[in-house]
């Protein structure tokens, strides 16, 4: 039987091919692919375009060994379904991509053990930086980050010790409570998601309680409800409030979805929002302005936080100076779900 002649496999493009097509030196190609500073924007764009046209794929493992850079950044968030975290990750990724880095994200489900497991996996596979949410983490996590020698930034919180981009959760909730009290409300309730290992949720409840105390009022235990997240959780939380004696005339909810659930349950019980019950949410989600009535909410500038966290982390990765704390204040957005109470509660 006659053997067929061997056919040489097509050669994969190499850095010299990219340089030739882009009209730059191989050293410039190397600097672009390694994310180094000091490359003109037009040359960087030409290199990336040439690499894409040729189907060039850099040898990441070899590059990491020689440069100690992986061109990847990790992020672990508590709940990938939360719209605020989706916005955070989207804008964070945009900033990383502009700097030549790829985002690898994971969901921890508000569980510190799971957060540790996901972050450890990212660290062991190789990342140049890490974003976490909040200031409460497993005791072993910071030690592992330090052993790998990479920078870290925390989002949605203001830390006394660690690099962070966020806002004052307690102060933002206090502003919401003050607004309700200025309208005449005296019995104010809270429906929040899980607070265990969640410094944001706990701080917001403390902010409401502190604002009430400053005016000689109190957050009644029967009006302080902790539930699971989501619209169903909001309905359940409002049922619990209604079972606890004289109901509040206003409630502050941990998310807009919880607020929506509370409004649905209130309407099912024949209550008018805002006539019988004022409702405030958190996050200013896309649905908030379109609810009936439109939802008053605390707007968290999630996308801006993500961009600032990306800028801060890239600066630290590349050895440039960066602020340790960046505050991006939340703001109260007043819509139609809040109004003075029909009768000022004693």
C-alpha positions in Angstrom: 0.0 0.0 0.0 1.4 3.4 -1.0 1.8 5.7 2.0 0.4 9.2 1.6 2.9 12.0 1.9 3.0 13.7 5.3 1.4 17.1 5.4 3.0 19.7 7.6 0.6 21.2 10.2 0.2 24.9 9.7 2.5 26.9 11.9 1.0 28.9 14.7 1.7 32.6 14.6 4.4 33.9 16.9 5.3 37.3 18.3 7.5 38.1 15.3 4.5 37.7 13.0 2.4 40.0 15.1 5.3 42.6 15.1 5.7 42.4 11.4 1.9 42.8 10.8 1.6 45.7 13.3 4.7 47.4 12.1 6.4 47.5 15.5 9.3 45.7 17.2 9.0 42.4 19.0 9.9 44.3 22.1 6.8 46.5 21.7 4.7 43.4 21.2 6.1 41.9 24.4 5.4 45.1 26.4 1.8 45.2 25.1 1.1 41.6 25.9 2.6 41.9 29.3 0.6 44.9 30.1 3.6 47.2 30.6 3.2 50.9 30.7 4.8 53.3 28.2 3.4 52.0 25.0 1.6 54.6 22.8 -2.2 54.0 22.4 -2.0 53.7 18.6 0.8 51.1 18.8 -1.0 49.1 21.5 -4.2 49.1 19.3 -2.1 48.0 16.3 -0.6 45.1 18.2 -3.9 43.9 19.6 -5.5 44.2 16.1 -2.7 42.2 14.5 -2.8 39.5 17.2 -6.5 39.1 16.7 -6.2 39.0 12.9 -3.5 36.4 13.0 -5.2 34.3 15.7 -2.2 34.8 17.9 -2.5 33.4 21.5 0.3 34.2 23.9 1.8 31.4 26.0 0.4 32.5 29.3 2.3 29.9 31.4 5.6 30.8 29.9 4.9 34.5 30.2 3.9 34.1 33.9 7.1 32.3 34.6 9.3 35.0 33.1 7.4 38.1 34.2 5.5 36.9 37.3 2.4 38.3 35.7 -0.7 36.4 34.7 -2.6 39.3 33.2 -5.6 38.1 35.1 -7.5 39.6 38.1 -9.9 37.7 40.4 -13.1 38.9 42.0 -15.3 37.1 44.5 -18.8 38.6 45.1 -21.5 37.5 47.6 -24.3 37.1 45.2 -23.9 37.0 41.4 -27.7 37.6 41.0 -27.7 40.9 42.8 -28.0 43.7 40.3 -25.6 45.9 42.2 -22.9 43.3 42.0 -23.5 42.7 38.3 -23.0 46.5 37.7 -19.9 46.4 39.9 -18.3 43.5 38.0 -19.2 44.9 34.5 -17.5 48.2 35.1 -14.6 46.6 37.0 -14.1 44.3 34.0 -14.2 47.2 31.6 -11.4 49.0 33.4 -9.3 45.8 33.6 -9.8 45.1 29.9 -8.6 48.6 29.0 -5.4 47.8 30.9 -4.9 44.4 29.3 -6.2 42.2 32.1 -8.8 39.5 32.1 -11.4 39.2 34.9 -12.1 35.8 36.5 -15.1 36.1 38.9 -16.7 33.8 41.4 -19.8 33.7 43.6 -19.5 33.1 47.4 -23.2 33.1 48.4 -22.6 35.2 51.5 -20.6 32.3 53.0 -17.1 33.0 54.3 -15.9 29.4 53.8 -17.1 29.5 50.2 -15.4 32.9 49.7 -12.2 31.4 51.0 -12.4 28.4 48.8 -13.1 30.4 45.7 -10.4 33.0 46.4 -7.9 30.2 47.2 -8.6 28.6 43.8 -8.0 31.9 42.0 -4.8 32.5 43.9 -3.5 29.0 43.2 -4.3 29.2 39.5 -2.5 32.6 39.2 -3.9 36.1 39.4 -2.3 39.5 39.6 -4.8 41.1 41.9 -8.1 40.4 43.8 -11.3 42.3 44.5 -13.5 41.3 47.4 -16.8 42.8 48.7 -17.1 44.0 52.3 -14.7 44.1 55.2 -15.5 40.8 56.8 -13.7 37.7 55.5 -12.4 34.4 56.7 -9.4 34.9 59.0 -7.2 32.8 56.8 -8.0 34.7 53.6 -5.8 37.8 54.1 -2.8 35.7 55.1 -3.1 33.7 51.9 -3.3 36.9 49.8 -0.2 38.2 51.6 1.7 34.9 50.9 1.0 35.3 47.2 2.2 38.9 47.3 -0.7 40.4 45.2 -2.7 43.6 45.9 -6.3 43.5 47.0 -9.1 46.0 47.0 -12.5 45.8 48.9 -15.7 47.2 47.4 -19.0 48.5 48.9 -17.4 49.3 52.2 -15.0 51.7 53.9 -12.3 49.9 55.8 -10.1 51.3 58.6 -7.2 49.1 57.5 -7.4 47.8 53.9 -7.6 49.4 50.4 -11.2 50.0 49.6 -13.8 51.8 47.3 -17.2 52.2 48.8 -19.6 54.3 50.9 -20.7 54.7 54.5 -23.5 52.1 54.8 -24.6 53.3 58.2 -24.8 57.0 57.1 -26.7 56.2 54.0 -29.4 54.3 55.9 -29.5 57.0 58.6 -30.3 59.6 55.8 -33.2 57.4 54.7 -34.6 57.2 58.2 -34.1 60.9 58.8 -36.1 61.6 55.6 -39.0 59.4 56.8 -39.0 61.1 60.2 -39.0 64.5 58.6 -42.2 63.4 56.8 -43.7 62.6 60.2 -43.1 58.9 60.6 -42.4 57.6 64.1 -42.8 53.9 63.7 -40.2 52.7 61.2 -39.3 49.1 60.4 -36.4 47.4 58.7 -36.5 44.3 56.4 -33.0 43.2 55.5 -31.2 40.3 54.0 -28.8 38.1 55.9 -26.5 40.1 58.2 -24.2 37.3 59.4 -20.7 38.0 57.9 -22.3 40.9 56.0 -20.9 44.2 57.3 -23.0 46.2 54.9 -26.3 44.9 56.0 -25.4 45.2 59.7 -24.2 48.8 59.3 -27.4 49.8 57.6 -29.5 48.5 60.4 -27.3 50.3 63.0 -27.6 53.5 60.9 -31.4 53.3 61.1 -31.4 52.5 64.8 -29.0 55.4 65.5 -31.0 57.9 63.6 -34.2 56.9 65.5 -32.3 57.1 68.8 -31.1 60.6 68.0 -34.7 61.7 68.0 -35.8 59.8 71.0 -37.3 56.9 69.1 -36.4 53.2 68.9 -36.3 50.4 66.3 -38.7 47.9 67.9 -37.4 44.3 67.8 -40.7 43.2 66.2 -40.1 45.7 63.4 -36.5 44.6 62.7 -36.7 41.6 60.4 -33.9 39.6 58.8 -34.9 37.4 55.9 -33.6 35.6 52.8 -33.1 37.8 49.7 -35.5 38.4 46.9 -39.1 39.4 46.3 -40.4 36.3 48.2 -38.2 37.2 51.1 -39.7 40.7 51.1 -43.2 39.4 51.2 -42.3 37.0 54.1 -40.6 39.8 56.0 -43.6 42.1 55.8 -45.9 39.2 57.0 -43.6 38.9 60.0 -43.8 42.6 60.7 -47.6 42.6 60.5 -47.7 39.7 63.0 -45.8 41.8 65.6 -48.3 44.2 67.0 -49.0 47.8 65.8 -47.3 47.9 62.4 -44.9 50.6 61.3 -46.0 53.4 59.0 -42.7 53.1 57.0 -40.1 50.4 56.3 -36.6 50.6 54.9 -35.6 47.5 52.9 -32.1 46.0 52.3 -32.6 45.8 48.5 -35.1 47.0 45.9 -36.3 43.4 45.4 -37.1 43.1 49.1 -38.9 46.4 48.9 -40.9 45.2 45.9 -41.9 42.0 47.8 -43.0 44.1 50.8 -45.1 46.3 48.5 -46.7 43.3 46.9 -47.6 41.8 50.3 -48.9 45.2 51.5 -51.2 45.5 48.5 -52.4 41.9 49.0 -53.5 43.0 52.5 -55.4 46.0 51.2 -52.8 48.5 52.3 -52.0 51.5 50.1 -48.4 52.5 49.3 -47.6 55.3 50.3 -50.9 56.2 52.0 -50.8 53.5 54.6 -47.2 52.5 54.3 -44.1 54.3 52.9 -41.4 52.0 51.5 -37.7 52.7 50.7 -35.4 50.2 48.9 -31.7 50.0 48.3 -29.6 49.9 45.1 -31.8 51.9 42.7 -32.2 48.9 40.4 -33.5 49.2 36.8 -37.0 48.3 37.9 -37.3 50.9 40.7 -38.6 53.8 38.7 -41.1 51.6 36.9 -42.8 50.0 39.9 -46.3 51.2 40.9 -45.7 53.4 42.8 -42.2 54.3 41.7 -39.8 53.2 44.4 -37.9 55.6 46.7 -34.5 54.1 47.1 -30.9 54.6 48.2 -28.8 54.8 45.0 -25.5 52.9 45.2 -23.2 54.0 42.4 -22.1 50.4 41.7 -20.7 51.1 38.3 -18.6 54.0 39.5 -17.4 51.9 42.4 -16.3 49.2 40.0 -14.4 51.6 37.8 -12.6 53.1 40.7 -11.8 49.7 42.1 -10.4 48.6 38.8 -8.2 51.8 38.5 -7.0 51.4 42.1 -6.1 47.7 41.6 -4.3 48.2 38.3 -2.3 51.0 39.8 -1.2 48.8 42.6 -0.4 45.9 40.3 1.8 48.1 38.2 3.5 49.8 41.1 1.9 53.2 40.7 0.6 55.2 43.7 -3.1 54.8 44.6 -5.4 56.1 47.3 -6.1 53.6 50.1 -9.7 54.8 50.6 -12.0 56.1 47.8 -15.5 57.1 49.0 -18.3 57.3 46.5 -21.3 58.4 48.5 -24.7 56.8 48.1 -27.7 59.1 47.6 -31.4 59.0 48.5 -33.6 59.0 45.4 -37.1 60.2 46.3 -40.0 58.8 44.3 -43.6 58.0 44.8 -43.5 55.2 47.4 -43.0 57.5 50.3 -45.3 60.2 51.8 -46.3 61.6 55.2 -48.3 59.1 57.3 -52.0 59.6 57.3 -52.0 59.7 61.0 -48.7 60.4 62.9 -48.2 57.3 65.1 -47.8 58.0 68.8 
